[in-house]
Amino acid sequence: MVVQTECSTSTQQARERTEAFVSAHDGQLWRNGEPYKFLAANMWAAAYLEHARLDRELDRLHTIGVRNVRLLASGEGPERDGRIRPSLQSSAGVFNESVFITLDHALAGLH
């Protein structure tokens, strides 16, 4: 009986953890047994903004109800016309640490 109770509790905990995730079925997103709806934004420049401006932009998005943000993590290749500057990786193995720092700041602000 004790083993069954422990298994039952573990199963219940696993079910609760699973329900906390968003899933899709029947053409609908679901979370915690209810339809899941969200407001999202594309913020491609997040990793390239100064920290103060990025913080202001994220605060504005949060104020209007945006809880999901898609951002561009990096631009790669030589810095020339038509490419995002500065590049995270200008050539193989050559990284720009400042882009990593700003990307980290952006990700921390999205919690």
FENSUL-V631396 format. One record per residue. N is the residue number from 1. PSI is psi in degrees with one decimal (NA if undefined). OMEGA is omega as a letter, one per 40 degrees, with the letter a starting at -180 (NA if undefined). D_FIRST is the distance of its C-alpha to the first C-alpha in Angstrom with 2 decimals. Layout:
BEGIN
N;PSI;OMEGA;D_FIRST
N;PSI;OMEGA;D_FIRST
END
This chain:
BEGIN
1;-42.9;i;0.00
2;-42.5;i;3.80
3;-42.1;i;5.42
4;-42.4;i;5.11
5;-43.8;i;6.28
6;-42.7;i;8.71
7;-42.7;i;9.91
8;-44.3;i;10.45
9;-44.1;i;12.35
10;-40.7;i;14.25
11;-43.4;i;15.18
12;-44.6;i;16.41
13;-41.3;i;18.38
14;-41.2;i;19.87
15;-43.7;i;20.90
16;-42.1;i;22.54
17;-40.8;a;24.39
18;-41.3;a;25.57
19;-21.8;i;26.81
20;-18.4;i;28.93
21;154.2;i;31.01
22;134.2;i;33.80
23;165.8;i;33.49
24;130.7;i;35.96
25;149.4;a;35.60
26;35.6;i;37.98
27;18.0;a;40.79
28;145.3;i;39.20
29;141.7;a;37.63
30;146.3;i;34.30
31;131.7;a;32.37
32;37.0;i;29.42
33;6.9;a;29.77
34;153.4;i;33.45
35;138.9;a;36.73
36;122.4;i;37.80
37;148.4;a;41.49
38;160.3;i;43.37
39;129.4;a;46.86
40;165.9;i;47.81
41;147.9;i;50.92
42;128.4;a;52.49
43;70.3;a;53.83
44;-28.3;a;55.35
45;5.2;a;57.38
46;-41.2;a;54.60
47;-0.6;a;54.84
48;4.2;a;58.60
49;152.9;i;59.09
50;148.0;a;60.00
51;-43.4;a;57.05
52;-42.5;i;58.56
53;-42.1;i;59.24
54;-45.0;i;55.82
55;-43.1;i;54.20
56;-45.2;a;56.44
57;-44.3;i;55.65
58;-39.0;i;51.86
59;-41.8;i;52.20
60;-44.6;i;54.27
61;-42.6;i;51.77
62;-40.5;a;48.94
63;-35.8;a;51.16
64;6.9;i;51.64
65;5.7;i;47.95
66;124.1;i;47.74
67;-4.0;i;44.31
68;125.9;a;44.61
69;131.5;i;47.48
70;128.9;a;48.52
71;157.5;i;50.85
72;126.0;a;52.94
73;-30.0;a;51.77
74;154.8;i;55.00
75;143.5;a;58.39
76;154.3;i;59.45
77;176.2;a;62.77
78;144.0;i;66.25
79;102.1;i;67.13
80;174.9;a;69.69
81;139.5;i;70.49
82;-1.2;i;67.75
83;156.3;i;64.89
84;136.3;i;62.71
85;141.1;e;64.03
86;152.5;i;63.07
87;144.3;i;61.15
88;-40.1;a;57.91
89;101.6;a;59.00
90;-27.7;i;62.75
91;170.6;a;62.64
92;118.4;i;60.20
93;1.0;i;58.54
94;105.9;a;60.69
95;150.2;i;58.54
96;104.4;a;59.60
97;-31.9;a;57.43
98;-32.1;i;58.50
99;-39.0;i;56.83
100;-43.1;a;53.53
101;-44.7;a;53.87
102;-37.1;i;54.53
103;-42.9;i;51.73
104;-43.3;i;49.32
105;-42.1;i;50.69
106;-45.8;a;50.23
107;-39.1;i;46.60
108;-34.3;a;45.87
109;-14.2;a;47.57
110;-1.4;a;45.38
111;NA;NA;42.10
END
